[in-house]
Amino acid sequence: MANTHDTIAVIDFGGQYAHLIATKLRRLGVHGVIRDPQDPLDAFAQVKGIILSGSPALASQGEATGYNKAIYDLPVPILGFCFGHQEIVKQYGGRVEHRAREYGPADLHITHGSPILKGLDRVEPVFMSHGDSVVELPRGFVELGYSTLGGGPPHSYAAVADESRLRYGFQFHPEVDDTLHGERMLSNFLFEICACRPSWRMDRFAEEQAEAIRRQVGDRGVFLLASGGVDSTVCAWLLQKALGPERVHLLHIDNGMMRLGESAAVVEAFRSHRVSDHIHFVDASEDFLRAVGSAVDPEKKRLAIGNTFIEVFQRESRRLGMERYLLAQGTIYPDTVETGGTKRADTIKTHHNRVPIIEEMVARGQVVEPLAELYKVEVRELGRALGIPEAFVARHPFPGPGLGVRCLCADRIPSGYDPAAILEAAGPIAARHGLEALPLPIRSVGVKADLRAYDLPLMLWGEDWTFDGATLCAGAIFKEVPALNRCVVSLQKAAPRRAALVPATLTRERLDVLRWADDAVMRGLSRHGLMEVVWQCPTVLVPLRIDEGDGELVVIRPVLSERAMTARVAPLPPKLLGELTRELLDLPGIGSVAYDITTKPPGTIEWE
Ligand code: XMP
């Protein structure tokens, strides 16, 4: 297809954010295309500018030297973020070192004017996630601003430029929503520096995709595993638009890890809107529980759940005579990048729709994934464009393995768990914020500077704790104590003193406890009018007994996000937290309640 739009190439160094950059460019009306670092110069033939993404590699150790440096001879502006910023500086003779880390929300203090910072305030909230830093600028470059994070010392060279060569670098990530005016920075690059014209339009996507589905499917039909979440619902509607309800077969599998009463509600909704003429339902909860068995490792659990989905799907498709249909999935872009699906992204966690058996089907062209390029916010936009009722489009995202990844399992205290060492490092920081600290003997998944991190949580407590104080404290702790990737505030009346691991696997009983707890939290958010404010709110069952608590720990994890690549903590009103604590402690099997106050990074949204 001839491209008549102005194009910017985004070189994907495997960071979590490269695709997000391209999406943001498209939103600004410019065609953003992803390029590989080793691509030949022809791949950059018509571009009006180049953006270098972040990367899990460390520029200080020269790990990503394999890219095509001939791009620097092209007469087009180049802008780098994070790792890309450091590469530009190195290219022209500056220095990068492995120095003080910065993770999370920071302030950019602008000290020098530039067209790339046009229209911005002197101090701008930005998002940082790096372990390397520029320590010396090349000749011809100037510092446009420095950064500060969580009351720490200033960090030089947060934004730099060489206006004559048209080379720019940001240590922070303007492409994530937490950089408040990131879009303005990107638009400055596109329109002030690269002289692009906006012409790319998103609203033709539904038509284009429907056409693509018809081409791929031919005269066959498709079979969609429809969980009822936003992605599979939008996918179902799009398939119906492309093929008609007669050729769309929906299968809803109750994997035993759904929310309270959810399966029945989902099936009824598809039926009443005639999304498909063939809606099938199967209760396979036994199969899933058996498959997970006594696995405690999150990746093993996910793999077992993912494989069971396929087994049940194959069994059901044989039973229903559907082998000749294609498999449709509502996979969205973060599902693939976070599984290491793009070439360089480090594996952060394996999503069930990217297990090997499905990868094989994808390679054989047997899978239809019309949403694979989109982020959640775009899926919702597409859903609205397709006329899907708001009640579906606005639902909180829910992971495929459902409550399975929110019901933590463990058989032993994590190796390397050294509460004394953690307390020595984190205790004084907590004390400075008027809080007490208790390290917890359990691991949960996180992401730091684009790498997967399976680290420990710290429980904080204070008689008069405040949201601002506790989140500030957590930010300072993550900066200083690398063994921790999560902080939770205990919502109990007394300071927590002891945390004991209660070995646990995935059982129907524990899933039921979590189902009731999750339902209480969801009802609480609705009661307080917060369902649309909070982006997602996992409720997590953690096999820990805190002090004399009569049951496990439940953690409430409300987040604000747009695309799940990063997340901030959603502040919940103290009144709601009080109500939830009382209600949860009344449920059998729950002995303590805590509030997760971790940004992503360093913690992922889900605990597993
Ligand atoms: P994390 O926990 O990585 O989650 O910050 C980002 C978003 O992805 C969802 N998620 C999943 N979705 N299968 C899914 O379909 C999975 O295995 C899975 N794991 C996480 C998560 O709920 C959040 O919205």
Boltz pocket constraint, residues with backbone or C-beta under 6 A from the ligand:
constraints:
  - pocket:
      binder: B
      contacts: [[A, 302], [A, 334], [A, 335], [A, 338], [A, 349], [A, 350], [A, 351], [A, 352], [A, 353], [A, 397], [A, 398], [A, 399], [A, 400], [A, 401], [A, 405], [A, 536], [A, 564], [A, 565], [A, 600], [A, 603], [A, 604], [A, 605], [A, 606], [A, 607], [A, 608]]
      max_distance: 6.0
